[in-house]
């Protein structure tokens, strides 16, 4: 690569409009300047390029005889070879850097992305002298933000952590109940204040060490600091009772603490992070999950199967997630070359398609959560008037948004959960009530600052246009998803929450230190909600808890603090040779159980990022 990049730099500097393979005049000093080196080093570089068959160097002999250089490899085909070689070796950062530096004036970027798209999916790969590997490779628009469970806040991070770490228990979406994970049994006293968990024996970390109760105690005590401290709010102490028993003592009742330990933030870590500094440990984190981290760069990450996983070795040998830089989205796969799995997710805003051919089955799932608009109640502005917020809610009818988006993969939302929304119907328009609310609010034309991330641009444009019809001025701004400052300065924001594990995730949305919802509420409202949460946790009956939490949701909806927009429906077409595919509530395909039936010819499994 050292000589290759310099070859491209000289080619771009000196070839100009000369015919391919024709000698081009070039002085040694000019070459040294182009390569930012001394003439002596330039001679060494030229010699190396000649040895690799890239150039022919014709030094000028005597006064008046100019040196000349012949470029033996045309730029675009040579650049394509380099890009493909780097991608095949997993060096995606180097490939995208080459595109940024040298793809100008060629179609190499488009050709490479089309080639790269063909590499995405489920493939059997083999290197010389190595056994074949079943690899699932797919693109992402952005990478993992953290491997630290105590900082967990995003669906992609949560999904990756499910692969790397175990939790004491896990919530089964199929049976809608808690099932064993790293703990094989658990119990609670009658008051809901003492919970005891019994660990499996033989649960191994990726470095071969056994999971013990001391690791569990360390994991949970660590959560007392950071945005996920809500998990420990009612916990007085964590006690390691012997090697494989851990006991939690609570200072107030929590009859669903077993669901709390299912949360992604409760992913189990080794005691003391193996004595490593935090920064060093998170570069290569150690868990007990079905996959271990092999590589992590700015352009993605690679996971490898954890062979001795207590829950059974994954069928996949590797999972390769490639983060595509802005402007490098993959080319749409041609219908004539279908993969084994075609996921419709809204990532590329493609229209709904029919199955690629007969025999393919379809899988559907509604993402458990919703996209919504929320007011920043800690900012001054017209939205401090409840009448104004109610007026805006009446204007922004989610059923009208769906007509605008013309997207069959979204459903109108009237609450956090799809099952709640299914019980409601669109409210008939009442212009008289709307005008009355605006008069009561005494709106003076102050513009509303509406901020969101790029994927909700259509929703924001629709909202701004609808509000403008009623004389409400809106200034829209698209921010990076990591821009906390931008969202805190906004009056109104569109965001999405994913409630992957039912009521606990709803509690998390209110109490997480970095969640937009909790940060947009006033101290008084948060205090009231916390009281309602405590009342729900102290209620042994699930129906009673649900009623209490619905009170909170209805209050925020009715006073206009939240305006629910839509639920995302996910769907896939599945080739008959692919097994173990299921869309989970995080909107992802679970990696561990995906496998390809032996003996059935199928070139690839095409997958793209599922929008959370």
WOTA-V562571 format. One record per residue. N is the residue number from 1. RES is the residue in one small letter. SS is DSSP state (@ for helix, = for strand, . for the rest). NEAR is the number of other ideal C-beta (glycine too) atoms within 10 Angstrom. Layout:
BEGIN
n=(N;N)
res=(RES;RES)
ss=(SS;SS)
near=(NEAR;NEAR)
END
This chain:
BEGIN
n=(1;2;3;4;5;6;7;8;9;10;11;12;13;14;15;16;17;18;19;20;21;22;23;24;25;26;27;28;29;30;31;32;33;34;35;36;37;38;39;40;41;42;43;44;45;46;47;48;49;50;51;52;53;54;55;56;57;58;59;60;61;62;63;64;65;66;67;68;69;70;71;72;73;74;75;76;77;78;79;80;81;82;83;84;85;86;87;88;89;90;91;92;93;94;95;96;97;98;99;100;101;102;103;104;105;106;107;108;109;110;111;112;113;114;115;116;117;118;119;120;121;122;123;124;125;126;127;128;129;130;131;132;133;134;135;136;137;138;139;140;141;142;143;144;145;146;147;148;149;150;151;152;153;154;155;156;157;158;159;160;161;162;163;164;165;166;167;168;169;170;171;172;173;174;175;176;177;178;179;180;181;182;183;184;185;186;187;188;189;190;191;192;193;194;195;196;197;198;199;200;201;202;203;204;205;206;207;208;209;210;211;212;213;214;215;216;217;218;219;220;221;222;223;224;225;226;227;228;229;230;231;232;233;234;235;236;237;238;239;240;241;242;243;244;245;246;247;248;249;250;251;252;253;254;255;256;257;258;259;260;261;262;263;264;265;266;267;268;269;270;271;272;273;274;275;276;277;278;279;280;281;282;283;284;285;286;287;288;289;290;291;292;293;294;295;296;297;298;299;300;301;302;303;304;305;306;307;308;309;310;311;312;313;314;315;316;317;318;319;320;321;322;323;324;325;326;327;328;329;330;331;332;333;334;335;336;337;338;339;340;341;342;343;344;345;346;347;348;349;350;351;352;353;354;355;356;357;358;359;360;361;362;363;364;365;366;367;368;369;370;371;372;373;374;375;376;377;378;379;380;381;382;383;384;385;386;387;388;389;390;391;392;393;394;395;396;397;398;399;400;401;402;403;404;405;406;407;408;409;410;411;412;413;414;415;416;417;418;419;420;421;422;423;424;425;426;427;428;429;430;431;432;433;434;435;436;437;438;439;440;441;442;443;444;445;446;447;448;449;450;451;452;453;454;455;456;457;458;459;460;461;462;463;464;465;466;467;468;469;470;471;472;473;474;475;476;477;478;479;480;481;482;483;484;485;486;487;488;489;490;491;492;493;494;495;496;497;498;499;500;501;502;503;504;505;506;507;508;509;510;511;512;513;514;515;516;517;518;519;520;521;522;523;524;525;526;527;528;529;530;531;532;533;534;535;536;537;538;539;540;541;542;543;544;545;546;547;548;549;550;551;552;553;554;555;556;557;558;559;560;561;562;563;564;565;566;567;568;569;570;571;572;573;574;575;576;577;578;579;580;581;582;583;584;585;586;587;588;589;590;591;592;593;594;595;596;597;598;599;600;601;602;603;604;605;606;607;608;609;610;611;612)
res=(x;x;x;x;x;x;x;x;x;x;x;x;x;x;x;x;x;x;x;x;x;x;x;x;x;x;x;x;x;x;x;x;x;x;x;x;x;x;x;x;x;x;x;x;x;x;x;x;x;x;x;x;x;x;x;x;x;x;x;x;x;x;x;x;x;x;x;x;x;x;x;x;x;x;x;x;x;x;x;x;x;x;x;x;x;x;x;x;x;x;x;x;x;x;x;x;x;x;x;x;x;x;x;x;x;x;x;x;x;x;x;x;x;x;x;x;x;x;x;x;x;x;x;x;x;x;x;x;x;x;x;x;x;x;x;x;x;x;x;x;x;x;x;x;x;x;x;x;x;x;x;x;x;x;x;x;x;x;x;x;x;x;x;x;x;x;x;x;x;x;x;x;x;x;x;x;x;x;x;x;x;x;x;x;x;x;x;x;x;x;x;x;x;x;x;x;x;x;x;x;x;x;x;x;x;x;x;x;x;x;x;x;x;x;x;x;x;x;x;x;x;x;x;x;x;x;x;x;x;x;x;x;x;x;x;x;x;x;x;x;x;x;x;x;x;x;x;x;x;x;x;x;x;x;x;x;x;x;x;x;x;x;x;x;x;x;x;x;x;x;x;x;x;x;x;x;x;x;x;x;x;x;x;x;x;x;x;x;x;x;x;x;x;x;x;x;x;x;x;x;x;x;x;x;x;x;x;x;x;x;x;x;x;x;x;x;x;x;x;x;x;x;x;x;x;x;x;x;x;x;x;x;x;x;x;x;x;x;x;x;x;x;x;x;x;x;x;x;x;x;x;x;x;x;x;x;x;x;x;x;x;x;x;x;x;x;x;x;x;x;x;x;x;x;x;x;x;x;x;x;x;x;x;x;x;x;x;x;x;x;x;x;x;x;x;x;x;x;x;x;x;x;x;x;x;x;x;x;x;x;x;x;x;x;x;x;x;x;x;x;x;x;x;x;x;x;x;x;x;x;x;x;x;x;x;x;x;x;x;x;x;x;x;x;x;x;x;x;x;x;x;x;x;x;x;x;x;x;x;x;x;x;x;x;x;x;x;x;x;x;x;x;x;x;x;x;x;x;x;x;x;x;x;x;x;x;x;x;x;x;x;x;x;x;x;x;x;x;x;x;x;x;x;x;x;x;x;x;x;x;x;x;x;x;x;x;x;x;x;x;x;x;x;x;x;x;x;x;x;x;x;x;x;x;x;x;x;x;x;x;x;x;x;x;x;x;x;x;x;x;x;x;x;x;x;x;x;x;x;x;x;x;x;x;x;x;x;x;x;x;x;x;x;x;x;x;x;x;x;x;x;x;x;x;x;x;x;x;x;x;x;x;x;x;x;x;x;x;x;x;x;x;x;x;x;x;x;x;x;x;x;x)
ss=(.;@;@;@;@;@;@;@;@;@;@;@;@;@;.;.;.;.;.;.;.;.;.;=;=;.;.;@;@;@;@;@;@;@;@;.;.;.;@;@;@;@;@;@;@;@;@;@;@;@;@;.;.;.;=;=;=;=;.;.;.;.;.;.;.;.;.;=;=;=;=;.;.;.;@;@;@;@;@;@;@;@;@;@;@;@;@;@;.;.;.;@;@;@;@;@;@;@;@;@;@;@;.;.;.;.;.;@;@;@;@;@;@;@;@;@;@;@;@;.;=;=;=;=;=;.;.;.;.;.;.;.;=;=;=;=;=;=;=;=;.;.;.;.;.;.;.;.;@;@;@;.;.;.;@;@;@;@;@;@;@;@;@;@;.;.;.;.;=;=;=;=;.;.;.;.;=;=;=;=;.;.;=;=;=;=;=;=;.;.;.;.;.;=;=;=;=;=;=;.;.;.;.;=;.;.;.;.;.;=;.;.;@;@;@;@;@;@;@;@;@;@;.;.;.;.;.;.;@;@;@;@;.;.;=;=;=;=;=;=;=;.;.;.;=;=;=;=;=;=;.;.;.;.;.;.;@;@;@;@;.;.;.;@;@;@;.;.;.;.;@;@;@;@;@;.;.;@;@;@;@;@;@;.;.;.;.;.;.;.;=;=;=;=;=;=;=;.;.;=;=;=;=;=;=;.;.;.;.;.;.;.;.;.;.;.;.;=;=;=;=;=;=;.;.;.;.;.;.;.;.;.;.;.;@;@;@;.;.;.;=;=;=;=;.;.;.;.;.;.;.;.;.;.;.;.;.;.;.;.;=;=;=;=;=;=;.;.;=;=;=;=;=;=;=;.;.;.;.;.;.;@;@;@;.;@;@;@;@;@;@;@;@;@;@;.;.;@;@;@;@;@;@;@;@;.;.;.;.;=;=;=;.;.;.;.;.;@;@;@;@;.;.;.;.;.;.;.;.;.;@;@;@;@;@;@;@;@;@;@;@;.;.;.;.;.;.;=;=;=;=;=;.;@;@;@;@;@;@;@;@;@;@;@;@;@;@;@;.;.;.;.;.;=;=;=;=;=;.;.;.;.;.;@;@;@;@;@;.;.;.;=;=;=;=;=;=;=;.;.;.;.;@;@;@;@;@;@;@;@;@;.;.;.;.;@;@;@;@;@;.;.;@;@;@;@;@;@;@;@;@;@;@;@;@;@;@;.;.;.;.;@;@;@;@;@;@;@;@;@;@;@;@;@;@;@;@;@;.;.;.;=;=;=;=;=;=;=;=;=;=;=;=;=;.;.;.;=;=;.;.;.;=;.;.;.;.;.;=;.;.;.;.;.;=;=;.;.;.;.;.;.;.;.;.;.;.;=;.;.;.;.)
near=(11;8;16;20;16;21;23;21;16;24;21;15;15;18;18;8;4;13;8;11;11;10;16;18;13;21;14;16;12;17;23;17;13;16;17;10;15;11;13;9;12;22;16;11;19;24;12;15;22;15;10;13;9;21;22;15;17;16;12;14;7;5;5;5;10;11;19;16;23;16;23;16;20;13;19;15;11;19;24;17;12;20;25;16;14;20;20;12;11;19;17;24;15;19;23;23;15;22;20;13;13;24;21;10;9;16;11;21;19;12;18;24;19;15;15;21;19;18;19;21;22;26;21;13;15;9;10;4;5;8;7;11;15;19;19;24;24;23;21;17;18;15;17;18;15;15;22;20;27;19;17;25;18;20;22;20;19;22;22;28;23;24;20;21;25;25;24;27;21;18;21;12;18;7;8;8;8;18;11;15;21;24;25;16;11;18;11;19;12;8;11;19;19;16;23;16;24;18;23;17;12;9;23;15;21;22;11;8;15;14;26;20;21;14;22;27;19;18;24;22;13;18;20;14;10;16;18;25;15;22;23;20;18;21;20;12;12;20;13;17;13;10;13;19;17;27;16;26;14;21;11;14;19;23;19;20;22;19;19;26;27;22;23;24;27;24;25;25;24;23;18;12;17;14;9;15;9;9;7;11;18;16;12;15;23;20;25;29;27;25;25;21;22;15;16;19;14;10;23;21;19;19;25;19;20;22;12;11;19;17;17;9;13;26;16;23;19;20;23;21;21;23;20;19;15;8;9;20;15;21;15;11;19;10;11;6;12;19;22;25;25;24;24;21;23;18;17;12;11;13;9;9;11;9;14;18;10;6;10;18;12;12;15;11;17;22;29;23;25;29;23;24;24;22;26;22;20;11;15;9;16;23;21;14;17;15;16;22;23;20;26;27;22;19;19;18;17;25;13;15;21;18;10;14;17;9;16;12;22;22;18;21;24;22;21;26;20;19;11;18;20;14;8;13;10;12;12;6;12;11;9;8;13;17;12;14;23;22;11;14;20;10;21;6;8;13;12;22;18;21;23;25;20;12;18;20;13;14;23;22;14;18;27;16;11;18;19;11;8;15;9;22;13;19;12;17;14;14;17;10;16;11;14;13;9;18;19;15;14;24;22;25;25;23;19;22;22;20;21;26;23;19;19;22;23;22;26;26;16;20;20;23;13;14;17;22;22;19;17;24;22;12;9;9;18;17;10;14;21;16;12;16;23;16;15;24;25;18;18;13;9;13;7;13;19;15;12;18;20;16;14;20;17;12;15;23;17;13;15;21;22;23;23;24;24;23;27;25;18;21;18;22;20;19;26;13;17;21;13;15;21;14;21;17;20;24;25;24;23;18;21;21;15;23;16;22;11;6;6;11;5;19;14;22;27;23;24;25;21;25;17;21)
END
